[in-house]
Amino acid sequence: AQTVTQSQPEMSVQEAETVTLSCTYDTSESNYYLFWYKQPPSRQMILVIRQEAYKQQNATENRFSVNFQKAAKSFSLKISDSQLGDTAMYFCASLYSGNTPLVFGKGTRLSVIA
Amino acid sequence: DAGVIQSPRHEVTEMGQEVTLRCKPISGHNSLFWYRQTMMRGLELLIYFNNNVPIDDSGMPEDRFSAKMPNASFSTLKIQPSEPRDSAVYFCASRQQGSPNSNQPQHFGDGTRLSIL
């Protein structure tokens, strides 16, 4: 079975600092896609960033960037200049086939402290 | 464009009652997913549909749970009879399933918070 593992149940960071959330996955597929979702206290699930496995360049969306290490099957999320509004649960997810659901990790709860 | 629309946003009912959760996917999306989220178990996939056809319902916890998708713009998740342990947030999500190389993410509704007393 395909799996996604987030080994950090909780993390905290000071406002304006940088934090990295870890994610590893396990697949034998050659092509796949990876995503980070954010779930703030309002409970909405918001797509933060996505990465295609065939692209070597790491994806970036404003203050959010990923460190994609394909050989290590690692997909970490870096949040720069953390803001109070970044406080949320963050889920890593993978898509291995166009016709199957995303596989989600168990999430990392991030608290940004003023 | 309207996102995935779920109703109701909150539901409080007594155990034994029938509960029906509703979902309208994004227009043009041909896959729909139902999830349940609890503190203990996290985000669980209950069932998903491709082109209105149920593909995998192995996540449905018991026969008390059923889901239908009568057309491309509507789905329901029903619990009958409901029990306190069914209390959770239920999410619906939809996606455009394209080629095997499609990288379309799932778009989520705002969820229904269900409380069974």
Chai-1 contact restraints between the chains, C-beta under 6 A:
chainA,res_idxA,chainB,res_idxB,connection_type,confidence,min_distance_angstrom,max_distance_angstrom,comment,restraint_id
A,Y33,B,N103,contact,1.0,0.0,6.0,A-B,restraint_1
A,F35,B,P105,contact,1.0,0.0,6.0,A-B,restraint_2
A,R43,B,G111,contact,1.0,0.0,6.0,A-B,restraint_3
A,Q44,B,D110,contact,1.0,0.0,6.0,A-B,restraint_4
A,M45,B,F108,contact,1.0,0.0,6.0,A-B,restraint_5
A,L47,B,P105,contact,1.0,0.0,6.0,A-B,restraint_6
A,E52,B,N103,contact,1.0,0.0,6.0,A-B,restraint_7
A,G98,B,Q97,contact,1.0,0.0,6.0,A-B,restraint_8
A,G98,B,G98,contact,1.0,0.0,6.0,A-B,restraint_9
A,G98,B,S99,contact,1.0,0.0,6.0,A-B,restraint_10
A,G98,B,P100,contact,1.0,0.0,6.0,A-B,restraint_11
A,G98,B,S102,contact,1.0,0.0,6.0,A-B,restraint_12
A,N99,B,Q97,contact,1.0,0.0,6.0,A-B,restraint_13
A,P101,B,F33,contact,1.0,0.0,6.0,A-B,restraint_14
A,P101,B,L45,contact,1.0,0.0,6.0,A-B,restraint_15
A,P101,B,Y48,contact,1.0,0.0,6.0,A-B,restraint_16
A,L102,B,Q106,contact,1.0,0.0,6.0,A-B,restraint_17
A,F104,B,L43,contact,1.0,0.0,6.0,A-B,restraint_18
A,K106,B,G42,contact,1.0,0.0,6.0,A-B,restraint_19
